[in-house]
Amino acid sequence: MSMKAAATVAVTGIGGFVGRHVALLLLRRGYDVRGTVRSLARAEEIERSIRAAGGTDLAQLTFAEADLLGEGGWAEAFAGASYVMHTASPFPARLPADEAELIGPARDGTLRVLQAARSSGVRRVVLTSSVAAVIYGPGSAPFTEDDWTDPHSPLATPYYRSKTFAERAAWDYAAANGLELAVVNPGMVLGPLLGREIGTSVAVVRNLLSGGYPALPKFSVPVVDVRDVADAHLRAMTVDGAAGERFLVAGETLSLADMASILRRQCPEYAAKLPKFILPNWLAGLAAPFDAGLRLIVGELGRDSRISNEKARRVLGWQPRAAEEAVMASAESLIGAGLV
């Protein structure tokens, strides 16, 4: 008989890039994990990809079917769980025609998860938000946890608005219902793949390596390794002082040109495919109506988006890897998996 009495942690969106890494770290630390998936048909592949990373034999991994867009399954998914990691979120590669398709599910799905967590008596919920809910408001770089995106800002795309509305709704619900909440706001999440699930951010590295960008817009973003995002979630779950707080987790700010030069140096065999031409802002503006990816970022070309991670370091004891390591871990995974 084992002496293990570790808690069960429910991880929503366990099939996503962040969700897989959060689950992996929890299992390695001896927590039992119950992952929510929209369809149990994916459970086997998800479990295989997480277990393949090793070090997870101490703990149980089970799955429950629940969809952010519906009530069903959430009570069962959270039954007996001490904590909930809410990493699930609709994240599109391109703007939907109707932004309500994005904002409604993000906000309502978050509230659905928090209500079920409260009904199940969980101790604390850790919500995955984004720097997108922080850096597009009246504040200026380096941004801190006190900054919030203004949903009416011209820079606020529907995705940024959806993250902002969802996080605001979560804080309001937690305050009104006495629910212990901590929020992690990662930058652009890069790092090693678990399986073949490519996040929207890792797709940027894939596009660079595969010659998908003829030129580089002047777009910079704070970068973070997915392993450090998972570490921040675990700390936000366990550190007493994290309750009721939000944490910006990212390191250096890299431009697409910075990423291309890291890849050119470290993966010389791909150098010919990497773009060299920096797209002047006026030209990017002209091209944006014809390119969905450019349309997402055209408003913030040349903008200073540096953030301060001082609070995460101080309160959580969090230490990020170098951004270059995160870029290279993505590249090596993509190449290793035959995805470029």
BABAFI-662224 format. One record per residue (C-alpha): x, y, z; residue in three letters. Coordinates in steps of 0.05 Angstrom, whole numbers, padded with zeros to 5 digits, always signed. Layout:
N
XYZALA
...
//
This chain:
340
+00000+00000+00000MET
+00029+00067-00020SER
+00034+00124+00029MET
+00016+00174-00025LYS
-00039+00223-00005ALA
-00027+00275-00058ALA
-00085+00318-00081ALA
-00122+00310-00146THR
-00116+00369-00193VAL
-00165+00380-00250ALA
-00133+00409-00313VAL
-00181+00438-00364THR
-00156+00438-00436GLY
-00105+00384-00421ILE
-00098+00372-00496GLY
-00070+00442-00508GLY
+00003+00462-00508PHE
+00002+00493-00438VAL
-00047+00442-00410GLY
-00002+00383-00429ARG
+00058+00415-00395HIS
+00019+00433-00333VAL
-00006+00361-00328ALA
+00064+00334-00339LEU
+00094+00376-00282LEU
+00037+00358-00235LEU
+00045+00283-00249LEU
+00120+00288-00238ARG
+00107+00321-00170ARG
+00061+00263-00150GLY
-00007+00297-00160TYR
-00063+00256-00191ASP
-00089+00293-00252VAL
-00158+00292-00283ARG
-00157+00326-00351GLY
-00218+00353-00387THR
-00224+00342-00462VAL
-00280+00360-00510ARG
-00278+00289-00535SER
-00252+00227-00500LEU
-00228+00203-00568ALA
-00167+00246-00557ARG
-00150+00220-00488ALA
-00105+00163-00509GLU
-00060+00206-00553GLU
-00056+00261-00500ILE
-00037+00211-00445GLU
+00015+00178-00490ARG
+00048+00244-00507SER
+00051+00266-00434ILE
+00075+00199-00407ARG
+00128+00195-00461ALA
+00164+00254-00429ALA
+00179+00209-00369GLY
+00179+00216-00294GLY
+00103+00209-00287THR
+00097+00138-00259ASP
+00080+00162-00189LEU
+00012+00189-00206ALA
-00054+00174-00239GLN
-00079+00209-00301LEU
-00153+00204-00317THR
-00198+00241-00366PHE
-00268+00272-00365ALA
-00308+00298-00423GLU
-00331+00371-00416ALA
-00337+00428-00465ASP
-00330+00502-00448LEU
-00391+00515-00491LEU
-00437+00469-00449GLY
-00457+00455-00377GLU
-00449+00379-00382GLY
-00392+00342-00349GLY
-00361+00397-00306TRP
-00388+00374-00239ALA
-00363+00303-00253GLU
-00296+00328-00278ALA
-00282+00367-00214PHE
-00312+00317-00164ALA
-00259+00303-00111GLY
-00209+00352-00140ALA
-00171+00398-00091SER
-00149+00446-00145TYR
-00169+00467-00215VAL
-00120+00492-00268MET
-00163+00526-00320HIS
-00118+00527-00382THR
-00172+00516-00434ALA
-00188+00574-00480SER
-00211+00584-00551PRO
-00150+00611-00588PHE
-00158+00621-00663PRO
-00104+00626-00715ALA
-00145+00679-00751ARG
-00200+00728-00732LEU
-00270+00700-00733PRO
-00320+00739-00775ALA
-00361+00752-00713ASP
-00321+00768-00651GLU
-00378+00746-00606ALA
-00358+00675-00627GLU
-00294+00686-00588LEU
-00313+00731-00530ILE
-00376+00694-00509GLY
-00344+00625-00503PRO
-00282+00653-00468ALA
-00322+00690-00415ARG
-00379+00641-00406ASP
-00333+00581-00407GLY
-00290+00612-00352THR
-00351+00626-00309LEU
-00377+00556-00321ARG
-00311+00527-00296VAL
-00309+00573-00235LEU
-00381+00556-00216GLN
-00367+00481-00221ALA
-00302+00490-00181ALA
-00338+00527-00126ARG
-00394+00475-00124SER
-00342+00420-00118SER
-00308+00454-00060GLY
-00239+00462-00093VAL
-00187+00499-00052ARG
-00160+00544-00107ARG
-00168+00557-00181VAL
-00109+00578-00223VAL
-00132+00612-00288LEU
-00088+00617-00350THR
-00098+00687-00377SER
-00048+00724-00421SER
-00006+00786-00428VAL
-00060+00802-00479ALA
-00104+00822-00420ALA
-00050+00868-00393VAL
-00010+00906-00445ILE
-00061+00939-00491TYR
-00087+00994-00445GLY
-00065+01063-00423PRO
-00002+01036-00387GLY
+00068+01036-00416SER
+00127+00989-00417ALA
+00150+00955-00375PRO
+00079+00933-00360PHE
+00060+00905-00291THR
+00002+00867-00260GLU
-00032+00934-00246ASP
-00041+00945-00321ASP
-00103+00922-00358TRP
-00120+00920-00431THR
-00173+00969-00451ASP
-00224+00929-00491PRO
-00242+00992-00530HIS
-00169+01006-00550SER
-00157+01003-00625PRO
-00101+00954-00609LEU
-00148+00905-00576ALA
-00163+00850-00626THR
-00222+00804-00611PRO
-00174+00753-00581TYR
-00144+00805-00534TYR
-00214+00828-00515ARG
-00236+00757-00502SER
-00177+00745-00454LYS
-00190+00811-00419THR
-00266+00800-00410PHE
-00254+00728-00387ALA
-00203+00748-00334GLU
-00245+00807-00310ARG
-00305+00762-00303ALA
-00264+00711-00265ALA
-00240+00763-00214TRP
-00311+00790-00205ASP
-00339+00720-00195TYR
-00284+00700-00146ALA
-00294+00764-00105ALA
-00370+00756-00103ALA
-00367+00682-00084ASN
-00307+00676-00038GLY
-00269+00632-00087LEU
-00193+00629-00081GLU
-00165+00650-00149LEU
-00095+00661-00177ALA
-00082+00682-00249VAL
-00021+00670-00293VAL
-00011+00717-00352ASN
+00041+00687-00398PRO
+00074+00721-00457GLY
+00085+00685-00523MET
+00091+00612-00503VAL
+00146+00573-00538LEU
+00185+00511-00518GLY
+00185+00436-00529PRO
+00124+00400-00558LEU
+00090+00342-00523LEU
+00062+00303-00581GLY
+00045+00340-00644ARG
+00001+00394-00613GLU
+00028+00461-00638ILE
+00004+00523-00602GLY
-00009+00586-00642THR
+00057+00614-00617SER
+00100+00553-00635VAL
+00068+00558-00705ALA
+00107+00624-00712VAL
+00173+00586-00705VAL
+00148+00533-00754ARG
+00129+00587-00804ASN
+00198+00619-00797LEU
+00235+00552-00808LEU
+00191+00531-00866SER
+00197+00595-00905GLY
+00125+00616-00890GLY
+00144+00689-00879TYR
+00172+00725-00940PRO
+00189+00785-00896ALA
+00188+00803-00822LEU
+00141+00855-00794PRO
+00170+00896-00736LYS
+00131+00858-00683PHE
+00160+00845-00614SER
+00131+00803-00558VAL
+00153+00780-00488PRO
+00172+00706-00495VAL
+00167+00650-00444VAL
+00183+00575-00444ASP
+00122+00530-00434VAL
+00160+00492-00379ARG
+00166+00558-00340ASP
+00092+00572-00352VAL
+00075+00504-00321ALA
+00122+00519-00263ASP
+00087+00586-00251ALA
+00020+00550-00250HIS
+00044+00500-00198LEU
+00072+00556-00155ARG
+00008+00597-00162ALA
-00030+00536-00138MET
+00014+00522-00077THR
+00044+00588-00052VAL
+00000+00619+00003ASP
+00013+00690-00020GLY
-00010+00676-00091ALA
-00084+00674-00074ALA
-00120+00735-00102GLY
-00061+00755-00146GLU
-00044+00757-00220ARG
+00026+00742-00246PHE
+00060+00765-00310LEU
+00104+00708-00333VAL
+00151+00722-00390ALA
+00224+00740-00399GLY
+00258+00780-00453GLU
+00220+00813-00509THR
+00240+00785-00577LEU
+00223+00812-00646SER
+00209+00764-00703LEU
+00277+00786-00731ALA
+00310+00767-00664ASP
+00277+00698-00670MET
+00300+00690-00742ALA
+00372+00708-00724SER
+00372+00657-00666ILE
+00347+00604-00715LEU
+00397+00625-00768ARG
+00454+00617-00719ARG
+00431+00552-00687GLN
+00399+00517-00747CYS
+00443+00538-00806PRO
+00413+00484-00851GLU
+00347+00525-00849TYR
+00381+00592-00861ALA
+00360+00596-00934ALA
+00286+00592-00914LYS
+00291+00645-00860LEU
+00267+00714-00880PRO
+00320+00770-00881LYS
+00277+00828-00904PHE
+00247+00871-00848ILE
+00179+00896-00871LEU
+00173+00972-00860PRO
+00111+00989-00819ASN
+00078+01027-00876TRP
+00086+00967-00921LEU
+00059+00919-00868ALA
-00001+00965-00862GLY
-00013+00961-00937LEU
-00006+00884-00936ALA
-00049+00872-00874ALA
-00117+00870-00909PRO
-00091+00811-00950PHE
-00057+00772-00894ASP
-00095+00744-00834ALA
-00032+00738-00791GLY
-00011+00810-00805LEU
-00081+00834-00792ARG
-00076+00808-00721LEU
-00014+00849-00705ILE
-00014+00909-00752VAL
-00037+00957-00698GLY
+00023+00944-00654GLU
+00082+00945-00702LEU
+00142+00979-00671GLY
+00108+00980-00603ARG
+00146+00970-00537ASP
+00113+00910-00504SER
+00164+00894-00449ARG
+00136+00869-00383ILE
+00162+00864-00312SER
+00165+00795-00281ASN
+00188+00822-00214GLU
+00125+00801-00178LYS
+00127+00729-00202ALA
+00200+00724-00180ARG
+00186+00756-00113ARG
+00120+00723-00093VAL
+00127+00656-00129LEU
+00202+00648-00129GLY
+00196+00639-00204TRP
+00258+00638-00249GLN
+00249+00637-00325PRO
+00296+00605-00376ARG
+00329+00649-00429ALA
+00283+00666-00487ALA
+00334+00637-00536GLU
+00326+00569-00501GLU
+00251+00572-00511ALA
+00258+00589-00585VAL
+00308+00532-00595MET
+00266+00481-00557ALA
+00208+00496-00604SER
+00253+00490-00665ALA
+00285+00424-00642GLU
+00217+00394-00626SER
+00188+00415-00693LEU
+00248+00388-00731ILE
+00249+00324-00690GLY
+00175+00312-00702ALA
+00182+00323-00777GLY
+00135+00383-00773LEU
+00180+00430-00815VAL
//
